[in-house]
Amino acid sequence: EADIYQTPRYLVIGTGKKITLECSQTMGHDKMYWYQQDPGMELHLIHYSYGVNSTEKGDLSSESTVSRIRTEHFPLTLESARPSHTSQYLCASRWGESTEAFFGQGTRLTVV
Amino acid sequence: AQSVTQLGSHVSVSEGALVLLRCNYSSSVPPYLFWYVQYPNQGLQLLLKYTSAATLVKGINGFEAEFKKSETSFHLTKPSAHMSDAAEYFCAVSVRSGNTGKLIFGQGTTLQVKP
C-alpha cells in the first residue's frame, strides 16, 4: 500500500483566489511529481522534484509554483485561480529513476 | 527531447480477443519504461515495467510487454481480453538523464471490451 496523500480531494473556489494543493508521502522517496489530467485524458507533467530544494518545470506550461523544503512534502500553489485551471491534479512519488511511481488519489479542482 | 507516443486513442476488442496497445518512445538512451492502468474514477496502477533486464516483461492481470530497441517500442499485449480490462492505459518513460527522474506519460489509450 502506497503512502502518498493529497488534500483536499475536491475543491471549488472562486476566480482570483490563492490556493495550495497539498501532497505528502511517508516512503522517503526522493522524486516527486505533479500532473494535470482532465477526465479521460492524458497526464501532463507540470512540475517535478528530484530532491530537497531541487525542482523543475514539466512539459506543460503552468502558472503554478511548487516548493520542496522537506523530502516528504511537495505542495503546489496557484497565486490567482482561473476557470482554465479547472482540472484534476495528481501527485506522485518514487525512488530513483527505474522504480515505479506511486500516485495519490488526486485533487479535483473547480474554479468558478 | 524525450517523448512517448501511444498510437490509437481508442481500441475496441471483443471479449476473448487479443489486446494490443502500442507505445513508441523517443530517446537517445534506452529509457526505463512503464505501463499503467487507470479505471474510471480511480488512481493509476502499475501493470509492468522494463528496467534493462529481460526484454519480455510480464505484469499483472495477464498483461505483458516486449521492449524492442530497434523499433523503439514497448507494446502491451494480452492474449485474451476480459470485460474487466476495460480502462485507460498509459505508457510512461523515465528519462535517464542526470538522476532528475523526469517521468512523462503518453496520451493514453482507452480500451473497450465488447461482449
gemmi code that builds the backbone of each chain (N, CA, C; Angstrom):
import gemmi

chains = {
    "A": [
        ("GLU", (0.847, -1.194, 0.000), (0.000, 0.000, 0.000), (0.885, 1.247, 0.000)),
        ("ALA", (0.695, 2.080, -1.013), (1.497, 3.291, -1.137), (0.990, 4.337, -0.169)),
        ("ASP", (1.917, 5.061, 0.443), (1.556, 6.068, 1.425), (1.825, 7.449, 0.848)),
        ("ILE", (0.941, 7.889, -0.010), (1.035, 9.230, -0.572), (-0.357, 9.842, -0.519)),
        ("TYR", (-0.425, 11.038, 0.023), (-1.707, 11.643, 0.357), (-1.832, 13.016, -0.267)),
        ("GLN", (-3.010, 13.265, -0.796), (-3.314, 14.572, -1.359), (-4.531, 15.160, -0.659)),
        ("THR", (-4.440, 16.437, -0.342), (-5.584, 17.151, 0.211), (-5.683, 18.528, -0.413)),
        ("PRO", (-6.908, 19.029, -0.625), (-8.168, 18.302, -0.437), (-8.441, 17.371, -1.607)),
        ("ARG", (-9.428, 16.514, -1.494), (-9.824, 15.659, -2.618), (-10.631, 16.443, -3.640)),
        ("TYR", (-11.458, 17.329, -3.158), (-12.286, 18.166, -4.028), (-12.216, 19.602, -3.531)),
        ("LEU", (-12.169, 20.553, -4.473), (-12.102, 21.955, -4.105), (-12.816, 22.786, -5.154)),
        ("VAL", (-13.776, 23.589, -4.689), (-14.455, 24.551, -5.557), (-14.107, 25.933, -5.019)),
        ("ILE", (-13.568, 26.775, -5.882), (-13.069, 28.058, -5.416), (-13.351, 29.136, -6.452)),
        ("GLY", (-13.421, 30.368, -5.998), (-13.728, 31.471, -6.884), (-12.509, 31.988, -7.626)),
        ("THR", (-12.742, 32.619, -8.751), (-11.672, 33.191, -9.560), (-10.891, 34.230, -8.763)),
        ("GLY", (-9.570, 34.170, -8.906), (-8.706, 35.138, -8.248), (-8.176, 34.705, -6.896)),
        ("LYS", (-8.717, 33.625, -6.377), (-8.265, 33.161, -5.058), (-6.920, 32.449, -5.168)),
        ("LYS", (-6.159, 32.514, -4.077), (-4.899, 31.773, -3.974), (-5.190, 30.418, -3.345)),
        ("ILE", (-4.642, 29.356, -3.953), (-4.871, 28.034, -3.401), (-3.570, 27.252, -3.345)),
        ("THR", (-3.502, 26.333, -2.391), (-2.372, 25.417, -2.288), (-2.903, 23.998, -2.193)),
        ("LEU", (-2.430, 23.164, -3.096), (-2.769, 21.750, -3.081), (-1.641, 21.014, -2.369)),
        ("GLU", (-2.020, 20.199, -1.395), (-1.014, 19.528, -0.572), (-0.748, 18.110, -1.076)),
        ("CYS", (0.513, 17.697, -0.952), (0.913, 16.337, -1.277), (2.000, 15.910, -0.311)),
        ("SER", (1.787, 14.772, 0.345), (2.772, 14.259, 1.283), (2.948, 12.766, 1.086)),
        ("GLN", (4.191, 12.320, 1.271), (4.478, 10.889, 1.185), (5.378, 10.504, 2.357)),
        ("THR", (5.168, 9.281, 2.815), (5.894, 8.806, 4.003), (6.902, 7.721, 3.656)),
        ("MET", (7.238, 7.583, 2.374), (8.096, 6.490, 1.925), (9.558, 6.923, 1.770)),
        ("GLY", (9.852, 8.192, 2.029), (11.226, 8.670, 1.885), (11.680, 8.793, 0.448)),
        ("HIS", (10.732, 8.859, -0.499), (11.083, 8.963, -1.916), (11.761, 10.297, -2.222)),
        ("ASP", (12.764, 10.235, -3.112), (13.467, 11.466, -3.463), (12.779, 12.217, -4.609)),
        ("LYS", (12.082, 11.499, -5.478), (11.424, 12.107, -6.639), (9.934, 12.322, -6.347)),
        ("MET", (9.453, 13.504, -6.689), (8.025, 13.785, -6.569), (7.552, 14.550, -7.796)),
        ("TYR", (6.267, 14.399, -8.113), (5.731, 14.913, -9.375), (4.334, 15.491, -9.185)),
        ("TRP", (4.009, 16.474, -10.033), (2.633, 16.958, -10.173), (2.231, 16.820, -11.632)),
        ("TYR", (1.057, 16.195, -11.826), (0.492, 16.057, -13.156), (-0.892, 16.702, -13.178)),
        ("GLN", (-1.265, 17.207, -14.344), (-2.615, 17.725, -14.558), (-3.320, 16.788, -15.528)),
        ("GLN", (-4.524, 16.365, -15.175), (-5.258, 15.436, -16.027), (-6.727, 15.818, -16.086)),
        ("ASP", (-7.228, 16.091, -17.290), (-8.656, 16.253, -17.488), (-9.270, 14.867, -17.601)),
        ("PRO", (-10.564, 14.716, -17.278), (-11.176, 13.381, -17.241), (-10.964, 12.581, -18.520)),
        ("GLY", (-10.410, 11.391, -18.371), (-10.200, 10.515, -19.509), (-9.122, 10.955, -20.469)),
        ("MET", (-8.323, 11.918, -20.066), (-7.313, 12.467, -20.973), (-5.910, 12.140, -20.460)),
        ("GLU", (-4.907, 12.631, -21.205), (-3.539, 12.304, -20.851), (-3.075, 13.042, -19.605)),
        ("LEU", (-1.991, 12.545, -19.033), (-1.373, 13.194, -17.884), (-0.307, 14.164, -18.393)),
        ("HIS", (-0.411, 15.401, -17.995), (0.585, 16.399, -18.366), (1.470, 16.688, -17.161)),
        ("LEU", (2.779, 16.518, -17.314), (3.722, 16.819, -16.247), (3.864, 18.332, -16.138)),
        ("ILE", (3.569, 18.881, -14.965), (3.671, 20.325, -14.778), (4.853, 20.719, -13.892)),
        ("HIS", (5.187, 19.889, -12.915), (6.361, 20.142, -12.073), (6.910, 18.811, -11.572)),
        ("TYR", (8.232, 18.779, -11.311), (8.790, 17.633, -10.628), (9.985, 18.058, -9.782)),
        ("SER", (10.331, 17.194, -8.853), (11.423, 17.480, -7.918), (12.264, 16.225, -7.752)),
        ("TYR", (13.572, 16.414, -7.731), (14.455, 15.269, -7.553), (15.197, 15.304, -6.223)),
        ("GLY", (14.746, 16.165, -5.346), (15.301, 16.226, -4.009), (14.929, 17.537, -3.345)),
        ("VAL", (15.301, 17.646, -2.098), (15.017, 18.882, -1.372), (15.668, 20.062, -2.087)),
        ("ASN", (14.879, 21.123, -2.239), (15.323, 22.368, -2.887), (15.694, 22.200, -4.355)),
        ("SER", (15.241, 21.122, -4.987), (15.509, 20.879, -6.407), (14.200, 20.627, -7.125)),
        ("THR", (13.748, 21.624, -7.896), (12.501, 21.485, -8.630), (12.703, 21.894, -10.084)),
        ("GLU", (11.869, 21.321, -10.952), (11.937, 21.625, -12.374), (10.521, 21.798, -12.915)),
        ("LYS", (10.392, 22.612, -13.948), (9.111, 22.698, -14.641), (8.976, 21.509, -15.588)),
        ("GLY", (7.734, 21.076, -15.774), (7.482, 19.983, -16.695), (7.277, 20.479, -18.104)),
        ("ASP", (6.658, 19.633, -18.919), (6.484, 19.959, -20.327), (5.267, 20.842, -20.585)),
        ("LEU", (4.319, 20.858, -19.646), (3.127, 21.683, -19.818), (3.323, 22.980, -19.054)),
        ("SER", (3.232, 24.085, -19.785), (3.369, 25.385, -19.145), (2.276, 25.562, -18.103)),
        ("SER", (2.665, 25.999, -16.939), (1.688, 26.142, -15.860), (1.966, 27.417, -15.097)),
        ("GLU", (0.912, 28.042, -14.616), (1.047, 29.246, -13.810), (1.239, 28.915, -12.339)),
        ("SER", (1.330, 27.646, -12.020), (1.503, 27.232, -10.646), (2.973, 27.228, -10.265)),
        ("THR", (3.221, 27.196, -8.955), (4.586, 27.075, -8.436), (4.622, 25.947, -7.415)),
        ("VAL", (5.809, 25.421, -7.172), (5.981, 24.344, -6.201), (7.171, 24.660, -5.313)),
        ("SER", (7.257, 23.920, -4.215), (8.410, 24.015, -3.333), (8.692, 22.633, -2.769)),
        ("ARG", (9.935, 22.399, -2.402), (10.321, 21.112, -1.797), (11.316, 21.431, -0.671)),
        ("ILE", (10.764, 21.836, 0.435), (11.580, 22.199, 1.591), (11.893, 20.970, 2.426)),
        ("ARG", (10.950, 20.003, 2.401), (11.141, 18.751, 3.115), (10.960, 17.599, 2.137)),
        ("THR", (11.632, 16.505, 2.383), (11.558, 15.350, 1.490), (10.129, 14.878, 1.284)),
        ("GLU", (9.352, 14.891, 2.347), (8.036, 14.257, 2.292), (6.932, 15.163, 1.774)),
        ("HIS", (7.212, 16.431, 1.522), (6.153, 17.396, 1.253), (6.421, 18.146, -0.055)),
        ("PHE", (5.400, 18.224, -0.922), (5.586, 18.849, -2.236), (4.309, 19.607, -2.613)),
        ("PRO", (4.062, 20.748, -2.008), (2.840, 21.497, -2.282), (2.879, 22.257, -3.602)),
        ("LEU", (1.711, 22.418, -4.195), (1.559, 23.167, -5.440), (0.653, 24.361, -5.168)),
        ("THR", (1.082, 25.535, -5.597), (0.351, 26.764, -5.315), (-0.055, 27.488, -6.591)),
        ("LEU", (-1.313, 27.940, -6.598), (-1.807, 28.822, -7.651), (-2.066, 30.164, -7.011)),
        ("GLU", (-1.353, 31.202, -7.439), (-1.493, 32.522, -6.810), (-2.853, 33.147, -7.096)),
        ("SER", (-3.374, 32.904, -8.294), (-4.655, 33.504, -8.673), (-5.391, 32.512, -9.575)),
        ("ALA", (-6.333, 31.810, -8.984), (-7.026, 30.751, -9.727), (-7.914, 31.334, -10.825)),
        ("ARG", (-7.951, 30.614, -11.946), (-8.816, 30.990, -13.080), (-9.606, 29.770, -13.530)),
        ("PRO", (-10.741, 29.973, -14.199), (-11.532, 28.822, -14.682), (-10.720, 27.845, -15.530)),
        ("SER", (-9.700, 28.343, -16.240), (-8.870, 27.458, -17.060), (-8.039, 26.499, -16.219)),
        ("HIS", (-7.945, 26.736, -14.929), (-7.213, 25.843, -14.026), (-8.074, 24.676, -13.568)),
        ("THR", (-9.337, 24.680, -13.913), (-10.228, 23.582, -13.548), (-9.719, 22.284, -14.160)),
        ("SER", (-9.435, 21.293, -13.301), (-8.845, 20.046, -13.756), (-8.629, 19.140, -12.544)),
        ("GLN", (-8.093, 17.944, -12.821), (-7.650, 17.079, -11.739), (-6.133, 17.164, -11.656)),
        ("TYR", (-5.627, 17.255, -10.432), (-4.190, 17.343, -10.194), (-3.746, 16.097, -9.427)),
        ("LEU", (-2.787, 15.390, -10.019), (-2.287, 14.150, -9.443), (-0.857, 14.328, -8.964)),
        ("CYS", (-0.588, 13.879, -7.760), (0.757, 13.903, -7.197), (1.294, 12.470, -7.187)),
        ("ALA", (2.581, 12.332, -7.411), (3.214, 11.014, -7.417), (4.603, 11.102, -6.811)),
        ("SER", (5.119, 9.950, -6.382), (6.478, 9.920, -5.857), (7.111, 8.575, -6.157)),
        ("ARG", (8.456, 8.557, -6.152), (9.179, 7.302, -6.328), (10.622, 7.501, -5.902)),
        ("TRP", (11.341, 6.368, -5.862), (12.746, 6.421, -5.505), (13.591, 6.161, -6.751)),
        ("GLY", (14.473, 7.057, -7.085), (15.376, 6.859, -8.212), (14.669, 7.025, -9.541)),
        ("GLU", (15.267, 6.435, -10.611), (14.739, 6.587, -11.959), (14.128, 5.316, -12.505)),
        ("SER", (14.435, 4.164, -11.924), (13.988, 2.905, -12.513), (12.789, 2.293, -11.820)),
        ("THR", (12.360, 2.891, -10.726), (11.252, 2.302, -9.974), (9.925, 2.911, -10.383)),
        ("GLU", (8.862, 2.233, -9.998), (7.533, 2.731, -10.322), (7.182, 3.935, -9.471)),
        ("ALA", (6.315, 4.771, -10.007), (5.787, 5.905, -9.255), (4.482, 5.504, -8.584)),
        ("PHE", (4.300, 5.988, -7.386), (3.048, 5.775, -6.658), (2.254, 7.069, -6.699)),
        ("PHE", (0.956, 6.930, -6.947), (0.111, 8.095, -7.131), (-0.830, 8.305, -5.956)),
        ("GLY", (-1.088, 9.577, -5.665), (-2.134, 9.927, -4.735), (-3.499, 9.808, -5.389)),
        ("GLN", (-4.545, 10.068, -4.613), (-5.909, 9.932, -5.115), (-6.339, 11.116, -5.976)),
        ("GLY", (-5.540, 12.185, -5.956), (-5.844, 13.328, -6.803), (-6.667, 14.390, -6.094)),
        ("THR", (-6.560, 15.609, -6.602), (-7.407, 16.724, -6.165), (-8.165, 17.218, -7.377)),
        ("ARG", (-9.479, 17.209, -7.275), (-10.301, 17.711, -8.373), (-10.650, 19.166, -8.074)),
        ("LEU", (-10.094, 20.054, -8.878), (-10.234, 21.499, -8.664), (-11.222, 22.082, -9.658)),
        ("THR", (-12.157, 22.852, -9.128), (-13.097, 23.595, -9.967), (-12.999, 25.064, -9.601)),
        ("VAL", (-12.733, 25.901, -10.587), (-12.644, 27.344, -10.371), (-13.844, 27.997, -11.050)),
        ("VAL", (-14.632, 28.684, -10.252), (-15.872, 29.274, -10.783), (-15.758, 30.796, -10.875)),
    ],
    "B": [
        ("ALA", (14.529, 15.843, -27.702), (13.783, 15.742, -26.451), (13.115, 14.377, -26.360)),
        ("GLN", (13.070, 13.876, -25.152), (12.459, 12.573, -24.957), (10.941, 12.678, -25.044)),
        ("SER", (10.333, 11.645, -25.606), (8.876, 11.660, -25.707), (8.362, 10.236, -25.761)),
        ("VAL", (7.069, 10.115, -25.589), (6.426, 8.810, -25.695), (5.114, 8.994, -26.434)),
        ("THR", (4.844, 8.104, -27.371), (3.651, 8.190, -28.217), (2.875, 6.895, -28.152)),
        ("GLN", (1.589, 7.017, -27.901), (0.707, 5.861, -27.937), (-0.160, 5.974, -29.182)),
        ("LEU", (-0.058, 4.993, -30.049), (-0.809, 5.006, -31.300), (-2.198, 4.453, -31.063)),
        ("GLY", (-3.206, 5.265, -31.351), (-4.576, 4.821, -31.156), (-5.110, 5.288, -29.821)),
        ("SER", (-5.968, 6.293, -29.821), (-6.524, 6.783, -28.566), (-7.630, 5.861, -28.052)),
        ("HIS", (-8.243, 5.115, -28.974), (-9.292, 4.177, -28.595), (-9.051, 2.843, -29.303)),
        ("VAL", (-9.107, 1.765, -28.531), (-9.002, 0.421, -29.087), (-10.199, -0.379, -28.595)),
        ("SER", (-10.868, -1.048, -29.535), (-12.039, -1.840, -29.189), (-11.799, -3.287, -29.609)),
        ("VAL", (-11.986, -4.214, -28.670), (-11.819, -5.637, -28.967), (-13.009, -6.403, -28.413)),
        ("SER", (-13.206, -7.589, -28.914), (-14.242, -8.472, -28.371), (-13.659, -9.258, -27.206)),
        ("GLU", (-14.515, -9.631, -26.298), (-14.082, -10.450, -25.169), (-13.447, -11.731, -25.695)),
        ("GLY", (-12.257, -12.067, -25.163), (-11.548, -13.246, -25.623), (-10.552, -12.987, -26.737)),
        ("ALA", (-10.600, -11.816, -27.324), (-9.680, -11.484, -28.414), (-8.363, -10.945, -27.871)),
        ("LEU", (-7.373, -10.920, -28.757), (-6.056, -10.385, -28.407), (-6.131, -8.878, -28.188)),
        ("VAL", (-5.434, -8.413, -27.143), (-5.311, -6.986, -26.889), (-3.901, -6.548, -27.277)),
        ("LEU", (-3.812, -5.483, -28.073), (-2.523, -4.918, -28.447), (-2.617, -3.409, -28.323)),
        ("LEU", (-1.852, -2.843, -27.401), (-1.800, -1.395, -27.226), (-0.369, -0.952, -27.521)),
        ("ARG", (-0.249, 0.044, -28.390), (1.061, 0.408, -28.920), (1.685, 1.588, -28.189)),
        ("CYS", (2.993, 1.502, -28.005), (3.746, 2.573, -27.352), (5.113, 2.666, -28.021)),
        ("ASN", (5.471, 3.855, -28.461), (6.800, 4.121, -29.013), (7.432, 5.268, -28.245)),
        ("TYR", (8.729, 5.191, -28.063), (9.427, 6.237, -27.325), (10.509, 6.850, -28.203)),
        ("SER", (10.906, 8.015, -27.806), (11.993, 8.714, -28.474), (13.006, 9.106, -27.407)),
        ("SER", (14.197, 8.519, -27.498), (15.226, 8.815, -26.505), (16.571, 8.387, -27.056)),
        ("SER", (17.598, 9.151, -26.796), (18.945, 8.807, -27.261), (19.521, 7.654, -26.456)),
        ("VAL", (19.064, 7.494, -25.248), (19.482, 6.391, -24.372), (18.239, 5.589, -24.031)),
        ("PRO", (18.292, 4.253, -24.181), (17.103, 3.458, -23.838), (16.614, 3.805, -22.441)),
        ("PRO", (15.368, 4.243, -22.355), (14.855, 4.675, -21.054), (14.289, 3.506, -20.257)),
        ("TYR", (13.868, 3.810, -19.055), (13.051, 2.869, -18.303), (11.601, 3.086, -18.760)),
        ("LEU", (10.854, 2.022, -18.901), (9.514, 2.104, -19.473), (8.485, 1.442, -18.566)),
        ("PHE", (7.295, 2.002, -18.544), (6.239, 1.517, -17.659), (4.903, 1.514, -18.403)),
        ("TRP", (4.034, 0.621, -17.992), (2.628, 0.666, -18.374), (1.794, 0.756, -17.104)),
        ("TYR", (0.846, 1.713, -17.136), (-0.084, 1.902, -16.029), (-1.506, 1.732, -16.549)),
        ("VAL", (-2.412, 1.365, -15.629), (-3.826, 1.280, -15.956), (-4.596, 2.188, -15.006)),
        ("GLN", (-5.611, 2.826, -15.542), (-6.467, 3.699, -14.737), (-7.916, 3.322, -14.983)),
        ("TYR", (-8.583, 2.825, -13.951), (-10.007, 2.529, -14.040), (-10.789, 3.801, -13.735)),
        ("PRO", (-12.018, 3.901, -14.206), (-12.807, 5.122, -14.006), (-12.841, 5.568, -12.552)),
        ("ASN", (-12.550, 6.829, -12.345), (-12.582, 7.459, -11.023), (-11.629, 6.808, -10.026)),
        ("GLN", (-10.561, 6.210, -10.542), (-9.561, 5.625, -9.666), (-8.168, 6.148, -10.013)),
        ("GLY", (-7.208, 5.852, -9.159), (-5.829, 6.267, -9.404), (-5.140, 5.348, -10.385)),
        ("LEU", (-3.884, 5.655, -10.672), (-3.097, 4.853, -11.603), (-2.458, 3.675, -10.883)),
        ("GLN", (-2.466, 2.526, -11.564), (-1.897, 1.297, -11.013), (-0.863, 0.756, -11.987)),
        ("LEU", (0.278, 0.348, -11.472), (1.331, -0.187, -12.329), (0.940, -1.563, -12.861)),
        ("LEU", (1.086, -1.752, -14.185), (0.889, -3.059, -14.796), (2.210, -3.818, -14.899)),
        ("LEU", (3.229, -3.136, -15.404), (4.539, -3.748, -15.567), (5.572, -2.670, -15.868)),
        ("LYS", (6.859, -3.080, -15.817), (7.931, -2.130, -16.091), (9.125, -2.816, -16.740)),
        ("TYR", (9.851, -2.072, -17.550), (11.086, -2.532, -18.163), (12.242, -1.705, -17.600)),
        ("THR", (13.246, -2.417, -17.049), (14.384, -1.702, -16.456), (15.702, -2.331, -16.870)),
        ("SER", (15.824, -2.707, -18.121), (17.061, -3.206, -18.721), (17.387, -4.661, -18.421)),
        ("ALA", (16.480, -5.394, -17.859), (16.711, -6.821, -17.639), (16.132, -7.568, -18.850)),
        ("ALA", (15.231, -8.470, -18.644), (14.630, -9.217, -19.744), (13.809, -8.291, -20.626)),
        ("THR", (13.871, -8.494, -21.938), (13.123, -7.632, -22.859), (11.636, -7.965, -22.877)),
        ("LEU", (11.273, -9.177, -22.512), (9.859, -9.544, -22.407), (9.486, -9.475, -20.933)),
        ("VAL", (8.571, -8.601, -20.637), (8.195, -8.336, -19.254), (6.769, -8.795, -19.005)),
        ("LYS", (6.576, -9.545, -17.942), (5.226, -9.992, -17.581), (4.712, -9.131, -16.436)),
        ("GLY", (3.428, -8.801, -16.506), (2.838, -7.967, -15.482), (1.641, -8.626, -14.829)),
        ("ILE", (0.831, -7.781, -14.215), (-0.346, -8.301, -13.538), (-1.496, -8.503, -14.517)),
        ("ASN", (-2.474, -9.277, -14.104), (-3.705, -9.489, -14.876), (-3.465, -10.076, -16.268)),
        ("GLY", (-2.372, -10.808, -16.453), (-2.106, -11.479, -17.716), (-1.496, -10.617, -18.803)),
        ("PHE", (-1.153, -9.385, -18.495), (-0.535, -8.497, -19.472), (0.970, -8.739, -19.564)),
        ("GLU", (1.524, -8.476, -20.725), (2.957, -8.500, -20.920), (3.343, -7.485, -21.982)),
        ("ALA", (4.615, -7.119, -21.995), (5.104, -6.159, -22.977), (6.519, -6.544, -23.372)),
        ("GLU", (6.862, -6.227, -24.616), (8.188, -6.543, -25.124), (8.921, -5.281, -25.515)),
        ("PHE", (10.119, -5.110, -24.984), (10.959, -3.976, -25.330), (11.739, -4.310, -26.600)),
        ("LYS", (11.582, -3.474, -27.627), (12.306, -3.663, -28.875), (13.096, -2.391, -29.168)),
        ("LYS", (14.390, -2.469, -28.919), (15.231, -1.296, -29.093), (15.266, -0.837, -30.540)),
        ("SER", (15.329, -1.796, -31.475), (15.429, -1.446, -32.888), (14.199, -0.700, -33.385)),
        ("GLU", (13.068, -0.957, -32.748), (11.813, -0.306, -33.148), (11.426, 0.798, -32.164)),
        ("THR", (12.225, 1.026, -31.155), (11.912, 1.957, -30.055), (10.468, 1.790, -29.608)),
        ("SER", (10.102, 0.544, -29.341), (8.714, 0.260, -28.972), (8.629, -0.526, -27.674)),
        ("PHE", (7.466, -0.461, -27.074), (7.182, -1.200, -25.831), (5.682, -1.467, -25.812)),
        ("HIS", (5.228, -2.285, -26.746), (3.792, -2.553, -26.902), (3.280, -3.498, -25.819)),
        ("LEU", (2.059, -3.254, -25.406), (1.400, -4.041, -24.353), (0.448, -5.036, -24.990)),
        ("THR", (0.489, -6.286, -24.542), (-0.402, -7.303, -25.095), (-1.036, -8.137, -23.993)),
        ("LYS", (-2.159, -8.731, -24.369), (-2.824, -9.719, -23.525), (-3.511, -10.694, -24.467)),
        ("PRO", (-3.292, -11.992, -24.301), (-3.815, -12.963, -25.274), (-5.338, -12.972, -25.371)),
        ("SER", (-6.025, -12.771, -24.247), (-7.475, -12.903, -24.250), (-8.098, -11.822, -23.380)),
        ("ALA", (-8.831, -10.922, -24.000), (-9.413, -9.794, -23.274), (-10.570, -10.238, -22.401)),
        ("HIS", (-10.670, -9.578, -21.263), (-11.781, -9.808, -20.336), (-12.517, -8.493, -20.165)),
        ("MET", (-13.797, -8.585, -19.878), (-14.603, -7.373, -19.705), (-13.982, -6.435, -18.679)),
        ("SER", (-13.369, -6.994, -17.656), (-12.791, -6.170, -16.592), (-11.529, -5.417, -17.033)),
        ("ASP", (-11.035, -5.695, -18.240), (-9.860, -4.986, -18.753), (-10.200, -3.609, -19.311)),
        ("ALA", (-11.479, -3.323, -19.456), (-11.878, -2.023, -19.986), (-11.412, -0.913, -19.045)),
        ("ALA", (-10.559, -0.030, -19.578), (-9.944, 1.018, -18.755), (-9.104, 1.910, -19.653)),
        ("GLU", (-8.427, 2.869, -19.021), (-7.480, 3.736, -19.722), (-6.077, 3.221, -19.430)),
        ("TYR", (-5.258, 3.103, -20.474), (-3.906, 2.579, -20.324), (-2.901, 3.644, -20.736)),
        ("PHE", (-1.872, 3.787, -19.903), (-0.851, 4.806, -20.152), (0.536, 4.168, -20.194)),
        ("CYS", (1.297, 4.526, -21.213), (2.700, 4.163, -21.301), (3.507, 5.336, -20.747)),
        ("ALA", (4.566, 5.055, -20.006), (5.365, 6.123, -19.411), (6.851, 5.857, -19.617)),
        ("VAL", (7.590, 6.948, -19.741), (9.031, 6.891, -19.950), (9.737, 7.628, -18.830)),
        ("SER", (10.705, 6.962, -18.222), (11.552, 7.607, -17.230), (12.852, 7.978, -17.924)),
        ("VAL", (13.066, 9.267, -18.046), (14.220, 9.765, -18.789), (15.488, 9.545, -17.985)),
        ("ARG", (16.471, 8.886, -18.590), (17.734, 8.605, -17.902), (18.708, 9.738, -18.167)),
        ("SER", (18.633, 10.748, -17.311), (19.461, 11.929, -17.528), (19.752, 12.624, -16.208)),
        ("GLY", (20.967, 12.431, -15.699), (21.397, 13.171, -14.526), (20.610, 12.927, -13.265)),
        ("ASN", (19.906, 11.804, -13.196), (19.151, 11.420, -11.994), (18.072, 12.416, -11.612)),
        ("THR", (17.579, 13.194, -12.590), (16.472, 14.097, -12.257), (15.153, 13.345, -12.166)),
        ("GLY", (15.096, 12.162, -12.794), (13.913, 11.319, -12.675), (12.693, 11.815, -13.406)),
        ("LYS", (12.882, 12.589, -14.463), (11.723, 13.080, -15.208), (10.910, 11.905, -15.721)),
        ("LEU", (9.608, 11.929, -15.500), (8.713, 10.826, -15.849), (7.563, 11.387, -16.675)),
        ("ILE", (7.505, 10.990, -17.942), (6.468, 11.523, -18.811), (5.574, 10.402, -19.323)),
        ("PHE", (4.317, 10.755, -19.562), (3.309, 9.787, -19.957), (2.852, 10.029, -21.390)),
        ("GLY", (2.428, 8.941, -22.023), (1.809, 9.055, -23.333), (0.387, 9.580, -23.211)),
        ("GLN", (-0.261, 9.698, -24.352), (-1.574, 10.308, -24.418), (-2.681, 9.417, -23.857)),
        ("GLY", (-2.377, 8.155, -23.665), (-3.366, 7.233, -23.148), (-4.152, 6.551, -24.241)),
        ("THR", (-4.554, 5.313, -23.993), (-5.403, 4.547, -24.899), (-6.573, 3.994, -24.101)),
        ("THR", (-7.773, 4.285, -24.570), (-8.970, 3.739, -23.938), (-9.264, 2.379, -24.544)),
        ("LEU", (-9.301, 1.368, -23.702), (-9.607, 0.015, -24.173), (-11.073, -0.298, -23.886)),
        ("GLN", (-11.797, -0.600, -24.936), (-13.189, -1.029, -24.822), (-13.249, -2.523, -25.108)),
        ("VAL", (-13.953, -3.269, -24.271), (-14.105, -4.700, -24.487), (-15.581, -4.994, -24.687)),
        ("LYS", (-15.900, -5.533, -25.861), (-17.295, -5.821, -26.202), (-17.640, -7.265, -25.876)),
        ("PRO", (-18.871, -7.498, -25.424), (-19.264, -8.888, -25.083), (-19.297, -9.781, -26.311)),
    ],
}
model = gemmi.Model(1)
for chain_id, residues in chains.items():
    chain = gemmi.Chain(chain_id)
    for i, (resn, *xyz) in enumerate(residues, 1):
        res = gemmi.Residue()
        res.name, res.seqid = resn, gemmi.SeqId(i, " ")
        for name, pos in zip(("N", "CA", "C"), xyz):
            atom = gemmi.Atom()
            atom.name, atom.element = name, gemmi.Element(name[0])
            atom.pos, atom.b_iso = gemmi.Position(*pos), 0.0
            res.add_atom(atom)
        chain.add_residue(res)
    model.add_chain(chain)
structure = gemmi.Structure()
structure.add_model(model)
structure.setup_entities()
